[in-house]
Amino acid sequence: AEDGIRVPLWSRGLGDVYKRQVHGIVSDKDSSLKSAKAEIYGFNASQILTQLVSIYSNSADHPKFAETISKDGRSYTPELFQAAIQMIRDKGIFVDSATFSIFKKCGQNSFMHYMELQNENDLYGDAPEEFKDALLDSLMDEPVMLPSGKIVDMAVIKKHLLNDPKDPFSRQKLTLDMLKPCDELKMKIEEYKRKKQMEKIAQKKSQQFHTQNTSCLLYTSDAADDTPCVDLGGRRIIKK
């Protein structure tokens, strides 16, 4: 049951909760940790932050957890992880050392995936409009058609249905069994991605080749005077 809960879709929902809660707690404009009124209403910011750290740490061993939360542009920012870590240190909030280490590692892994995603966005910046999700305008992985005729990514529409059981375009009732896979479009997107990846690899190899072939040898005598070279005050650099 535990593994059944900790799936990418759930990770994104948790990410939303994390951002709202932690942002409110660590914001410079927020004085939740000091507010006397907070205790009157039963709000304990330190306890909430500790619980969120524990939840993230318990979920961090899922292979897709860090990757998934980093992909959610609405709820993930690298700064929030660092702000939470810094507040725990500055305020002396007690968090079990093992749990805290896992949480920090989760933050590092999320940031790594986040940077990879930014590189992907740059790589796929020229993607055709038909490859992009109609809701988020992002490159799709698993395109599906809604009854309204709009094409969106499966992960995007699943998340939408968690909060709203209606087609976001027609506002008619929508369930997962009403989605139609776009297999041909998916193949086109995958081919586009493969092509862009191959271009990236080829470009990298070309840069490495250029670097290797612009190396030179440094001589400290005039023995190479008859060889094409650059004079550096008595020394000769022989170009290769």
C-alpha positions as a Markdown table, in Angstrom:
| # | Residue | x | y | z |
|---|---|---|---|---|
| 1 | Ala | 0.0 | 0.0 | 0.0 |
| 2 | Glu | 2.9 | 2.3 | 0.8 |
| 3 | Asp | 4.4 | 2.0 | -2.7 |
| 4 | Gly | 1.0 | 2.4 | -4.2 |
| 5 | Ile | 0.7 | 5.8 | -2.6 |
| 6 | Arg | 4.1 | 7.1 | -3.4 |
| 7 | Val | 3.7 | 7.5 | -7.1 |
| 8 | Pro | 4.6 | 10.6 | -9.3 |
| 9 | Leu | 1.1 | 12.0 | -9.2 |
| 10 | Trp | 1.1 | 11.9 | -5.4 |
| 11 | Ser | 4.6 | 13.4 | -5.3 |
| 12 | Arg | 3.3 | 16.5 | -7.3 |
| 13 | Gly | 0.4 | 16.9 | -4.9 |
| 14 | Leu | 2.8 | 16.8 | -2.0 |
| 15 | Gly | 4.9 | 19.3 | -3.7 |
| 16 | Asp | 2.0 | 21.7 | -3.8 |
| 17 | Val | 1.4 | 21.3 | -0.1 |
| 18 | Tyr | 5.1 | 21.7 | 0.7 |
| 19 | Lys | 5.4 | 24.9 | -1.2 |
| 20 | Arg | 2.4 | 26.5 | 0.4 |
| 21 | Gln | 3.4 | 25.5 | 3.9 |
| 22 | Val | 7.1 | 26.1 | 3.8 |
| 23 | His | 6.8 | 29.3 | 1.8 |
| 24 | Gly | 4.6 | 30.7 | 4.5 |
| 25 | Ile | 6.9 | 29.5 | 7.3 |
| 26 | Val | 10.2 | 30.6 | 5.9 |
| 27 | Ser | 9.1 | 33.8 | 4.2 |
| 28 | Asp | 10.9 | 36.9 | 5.4 |
| 29 | Lys | 7.5 | 38.6 | 5.6 |
| 30 | Asp | 6.1 | 35.9 | 7.9 |
| 31 | Ser | 6.7 | 35.8 | 11.6 |
| 32 | Ser | 4.9 | 32.5 | 12.2 |
| 33 | Leu | 7.7 | 31.2 | 14.5 |
| 34 | Lys | 7.4 | 34.2 | 16.8 |
| 35 | Ser | 3.7 | 35.0 | 16.6 |
| 36 | Ala | 1.9 | 34.8 | 19.9 |
| 37 | Lys | -1.4 | 34.6 | 18.0 |
| 38 | Ala | -0.2 | 31.5 | 16.2 |
| 39 | Glu | -0.3 | 29.5 | 19.4 |
| 40 | Ile | -3.8 | 30.7 | 20.2 |
| 41 | Tyr | -5.0 | 29.1 | 16.9 |
| 42 | Gly | -3.0 | 26.0 | 17.4 |
| 43 | Phe | -0.5 | 26.8 | 14.7 |
| 44 | Asn | 2.9 | 25.5 | 15.4 |
| 45 | Ala | 5.2 | 26.4 | 12.5 |
| 46 | Ser | 8.2 | 24.4 | 13.9 |
| 47 | Gln | 6.1 | 21.3 | 14.2 |
| 48 | Ile | 4.7 | 21.6 | 10.7 |
| 49 | Leu | 8.1 | 22.1 | 9.2 |
| 50 | Thr | 9.4 | 19.0 | 11.1 |
| 51 | Gln | 6.5 | 17.0 | 9.9 |
| 52 | Leu | 7.0 | 18.1 | 6.2 |
| 53 | Val | 10.7 | 17.2 | 6.5 |
| 54 | Ser | 9.7 | 13.8 | 7.8 |
| 55 | Ile | 7.2 | 13.1 | 5.1 |
| 56 | Tyr | 9.7 | 14.1 | 2.4 |
| 57 | Ser | 12.4 | 11.9 | 3.9 |
| 58 | Asn | 10.1 | 8.9 | 4.2 |
| 59 | Ser | 9.3 | 9.3 | 0.5 |
| 60 | Ala | 12.8 | 10.0 | -0.8 |
| 61 | Asp | 13.7 | 6.4 | -1.4 |
| 62 | His | 11.1 | 6.2 | -4.2 |
| 63 | Pro | 13.1 | 6.2 | -7.4 |
| 64 | Lys | 10.9 | 8.9 | -9.1 |
| 65 | Phe | 10.2 | 11.1 | -6.1 |
| 66 | Ala | 12.9 | 13.7 | -6.4 |
| 67 | Glu | 12.6 | 13.8 | -10.2 |
| 68 | Thr | 8.8 | 14.2 | -10.1 |
| 69 | Ile | 8.7 | 17.1 | -7.6 |
| 70 | Ser | 11.4 | 18.9 | -9.5 |
| 71 | Lys | 9.3 | 18.8 | -12.7 |
| 72 | Asp | 6.4 | 20.6 | -11.1 |
| 73 | Gly | 7.0 | 24.3 | -12.0 |
| 74 | Arg | 4.1 | 25.5 | -9.8 |
| 75 | Ser | 5.3 | 24.0 | -6.5 |
| 76 | Tyr | 9.1 | 23.4 | -6.8 |
| 77 | Thr | 11.8 | 25.9 | -6.3 |
| 78 | Pro | 15.4 | 25.0 | -5.2 |
| 79 | Glu | 15.3 | 28.0 | -2.9 |
| 80 | Leu | 12.6 | 26.5 | -0.7 |
| 81 | Phe | 14.6 | 23.5 | 0.2 |
| 82 | Gln | 17.6 | 25.6 | 1.1 |
| 83 | Ala | 15.4 | 28.0 | 3.1 |
| 84 | Ala | 13.9 | 25.1 | 5.1 |
| 85 | Ile | 17.3 | 23.7 | 5.8 |
| 86 | Gln | 18.7 | 27.1 | 6.9 |
| 87 | Met | 15.7 | 27.7 | 9.2 |
| 88 | Ile | 16.0 | 24.4 | 10.9 |
| 89 | Arg | 19.7 | 25.3 | 11.6 |
| 90 | Asp | 19.1 | 28.9 | 12.6 |
| 91 | Lys | 16.1 | 28.3 | 14.8 |
| 92 | Gly | 17.5 | 25.1 | 16.4 |
| 93 | Ile | 14.4 | 23.1 | 15.4 |
| 94 | Phe | 14.9 | 19.5 | 16.4 |
| 95 | Val | 15.0 | 17.0 | 13.5 |
| 96 | Asp | 16.5 | 13.6 | 13.8 |
| 97 | Ser | 20.0 | 13.7 | 12.2 |
| 98 | Ala | 19.3 | 10.7 | 9.9 |
| 99 | Thr | 16.0 | 12.2 | 8.7 |
| 100 | Phe | 17.7 | 15.6 | 8.2 |
| 101 | Ser | 20.5 | 14.1 | 6.1 |
| 102 | Ile | 17.9 | 12.3 | 3.9 |
| 103 | Phe | 16.0 | 15.5 | 3.5 |
| 104 | Lys | 19.1 | 17.4 | 2.4 |
| 105 | Lys | 20.0 | 14.6 | 0.0 |
| 106 | Cys | 16.5 | 14.8 | -1.4 |
| 107 | Gly | 17.0 | 18.5 | -2.0 |
| 108 | Gln | 20.3 | 17.9 | -3.8 |
| 109 | Asn | 18.7 | 15.2 | -6.0 |
| 110 | Ser | 15.7 | 17.4 | -6.8 |
| 111 | Phe | 18.1 | 20.3 | -7.7 |
| 112 | Met | 20.1 | 17.9 | -10.0 |
| 113 | His | 16.9 | 16.9 | -11.8 |
| 114 | Tyr | 15.7 | 20.5 | -11.9 |
| 115 | Met | 18.9 | 21.5 | -13.7 |
| 116 | Glu | 18.6 | 18.6 | -16.1 |
| 117 | Leu | 15.0 | 19.8 | -16.9 |
| 118 | Gln | 16.3 | 23.3 | -17.6 |
| 119 | Asn | 18.8 | 21.9 | -20.0 |
| 120 | Glu | 16.0 | 19.8 | -21.7 |
| 121 | Asn | 13.8 | 22.9 | -22.0 |
| 122 | Asp | 16.7 | 24.6 | -23.8 |
| 123 | Leu | 17.3 | 21.6 | -26.0 |
| 124 | Tyr | 13.6 | 21.3 | -27.0 |
| 125 | Gly | 12.9 | 25.0 | -27.3 |
| 126 | Asp | 12.1 | 24.7 | -31.0 |
| 127 | Ala | 9.5 | 21.9 | -30.5 |
| 128 | Pro | 6.5 | 22.1 | -32.9 |
| 129 | Glu | 3.3 | 23.4 | -31.3 |
| 130 | Glu | 1.6 | 20.1 | -31.9 |
| 131 | Phe | 4.0 | 18.4 | -29.5 |
| 132 | Lys | 3.1 | 20.7 | -26.7 |
| 133 | Asp | 0.4 | 20.3 | -24.0 |
| 134 | Ala | -2.7 | 22.4 | -24.6 |
| 135 | Leu | -2.8 | 23.3 | -20.9 |
| 136 | Leu | 0.8 | 24.0 | -19.8 |
| 137 | Asp | 2.4 | 24.5 | -23.3 |
| 138 | Ser | 5.1 | 22.0 | -22.3 |
| 139 | Leu | 6.5 | 19.2 | -24.4 |
| 140 | Met | 4.4 | 16.1 | -23.9 |
| 141 | Asp | 5.6 | 12.6 | -22.9 |
| 142 | Glu | 2.3 | 10.7 | -23.2 |
| 143 | Pro | -0.2 | 12.7 | -25.3 |
| 144 | Val | -3.9 | 11.9 | -24.9 |
| 145 | Met | -7.0 | 13.5 | -26.5 |
| 146 | Leu | -9.9 | 14.8 | -24.4 |
| 147 | Pro | -13.5 | 14.5 | -25.5 |
| 148 | Ser | -13.3 | 18.2 | -26.3 |
| 149 | Gly | -10.7 | 17.4 | -28.9 |
| 150 | Lys | -7.8 | 19.1 | -27.1 |
| 151 | Ile | -4.5 | 17.1 | -26.6 |
| 152 | Val | -2.7 | 17.2 | -23.3 |
| 153 | Asp | -0.1 | 15.2 | -21.5 |
| 154 | Met | -1.4 | 12.3 | -19.4 |
| 155 | Ala | 0.4 | 13.4 | -16.2 |
| 156 | Val | -1.0 | 16.9 | -16.6 |
| 157 | Ile | -4.6 | 15.9 | -17.0 |
| 158 | Lys | -4.4 | 13.3 | -14.1 |
| 159 | Lys | -3.3 | 16.0 | -11.8 |
| 160 | His | -6.0 | 18.3 | -13.0 |
| 161 | Leu | -8.6 | 15.6 | -12.3 |
| 162 | Leu | -7.5 | 15.4 | -8.7 |
| 163 | Asn | -9.0 | 18.8 | -8.1 |
| 164 | Asp | -11.6 | 19.1 | -10.8 |
| 165 | Pro | -13.5 | 16.2 | -12.4 |
| 166 | Lys | -14.3 | 18.2 | -15.6 |
| 167 | Asp | -12.7 | 18.8 | -19.0 |
| 168 | Pro | -10.7 | 22.0 | -18.5 |
| 169 | Phe | -11.8 | 23.2 | -21.9 |
| 170 | Ser | -15.4 | 22.1 | -22.3 |
| 171 | Arg | -16.2 | 22.0 | -18.6 |
| 172 | Gln | -18.0 | 18.6 | -19.2 |
| 173 | Lys | -17.6 | 15.6 | -16.9 |
| 174 | Leu | -14.3 | 13.9 | -17.5 |
| 175 | Thr | -12.9 | 10.5 | -16.3 |
| 176 | Leu | -9.7 | 8.7 | -17.2 |
| 177 | Asp | -11.4 | 6.1 | -19.3 |
| 178 | Met | -12.6 | 8.9 | -21.6 |
| 179 | Leu | -9.1 | 9.8 | -22.6 |
| 180 | Lys | -7.9 | 8.6 | -26.0 |
| 181 | Pro | -4.1 | 7.8 | -26.4 |
| 182 | Cys | -2.4 | 9.6 | -29.3 |
| 183 | Asp | 0.0 | 6.8 | -30.2 |
| 184 | Glu | 1.1 | 8.3 | -33.6 |
| 185 | Leu | 1.8 | 11.7 | -32.1 |
| 186 | Lys | 3.7 | 10.0 | -29.2 |
| 187 | Met | 6.0 | 8.3 | -31.7 |
| 188 | Lys | 6.6 | 11.6 | -33.5 |
| 189 | Ile | 7.5 | 13.3 | -30.2 |
| 190 | Glu | 9.9 | 10.4 | -29.2 |
| 191 | Glu | 11.6 | 10.7 | -32.6 |
| 192 | Tyr | 12.0 | 14.4 | -32.2 |
| 193 | Lys | 13.6 | 13.9 | -28.8 |
| 194 | Arg | 15.9 | 11.3 | -30.2 |
| 195 | Lys | 17.0 | 13.6 | -33.0 |
| 196 | Lys | 17.7 | 16.5 | -30.6 |
| 197 | Gln | 19.7 | 14.2 | -28.3 |
| 198 | Met | 21.8 | 12.9 | -31.2 |
| 199 | Glu | 22.4 | 16.5 | -32.3 |
| 200 | Lys | 23.5 | 17.4 | -28.8 |
| 201 | Ile | 25.9 | 14.4 | -28.7 |
| 202 | Ala | 27.3 | 15.3 | -32.1 |
| 203 | Gln | 27.8 | 18.9 | -31.0 |
| 204 | Lys | 29.6 | 17.8 | -27.8 |
| 205 | Lys | 31.9 | 15.5 | -29.7 |
| 206 | Ser | 32.7 | 18.3 | -32.2 |
| 207 | Gln | 33.6 | 20.6 | -29.4 |
| 208 | Gln | 35.9 | 18.0 | -27.8 |
| 209 | Phe | 37.6 | 17.3 | -31.2 |
| 210 | His | 38.1 | 21.0 | -31.6 |
| 211 | Thr | 39.6 | 21.3 | -28.1 |
| 212 | Gln | 42.0 | 18.4 | -28.7 |
| 213 | Asn | 43.2 | 19.8 | -32.1 |
| 214 | Thr | 43.9 | 23.3 | -30.8 |
| 215 | Ser | 46.5 | 22.1 | -28.3 |
| 216 | Cys | 50.1 | 23.1 | -28.6 |
| 217 | Leu | 53.7 | 22.3 | -27.6 |
| 218 | Leu | 55.8 | 24.8 | -25.7 |
| 219 | Tyr | 59.5 | 25.0 | -26.4 |
| 220 | Thr | 62.0 | 26.9 | -24.3 |
| 221 | Ser | 64.7 | 27.2 | -26.9 |
| 222 | Asp | 65.1 | 28.4 | -30.5 |
| 223 | Ala | 65.5 | 24.9 | -31.9 |
| 224 | Ala | 62.2 | 25.1 | -33.6 |
| 225 | Asp | 62.9 | 28.3 | -35.6 |
| 226 | Asp | 62.3 | 26.6 | -38.9 |
| 227 | Thr | 58.8 | 25.4 | -37.8 |
| 228 | Pro | 55.7 | 27.5 | -38.1 |
| 229 | Cys | 55.4 | 29.0 | -34.7 |
| 230 | Val | 54.6 | 32.0 | -32.5 |
| 231 | Asp | 57.4 | 33.9 | -30.8 |
| 232 | Leu | 57.0 | 34.4 | -27.1 |
| 233 | Gly | 60.2 | 36.3 | -26.2 |
| 234 | Gly | 62.7 | 33.6 | -26.9 |
| 235 | Arg | 60.3 | 30.6 | -26.5 |
| 236 | Arg | 58.4 | 29.0 | -29.4 |
| 237 | Ile | 54.9 | 27.6 | -29.4 |
| 238 | Ile | 54.5 | 25.0 | -32.2 |
| 239 | Lys | 50.9 | 24.9 | -33.4 |
| 240 | Lys | 49.4 | 21.5 | -33.9 |
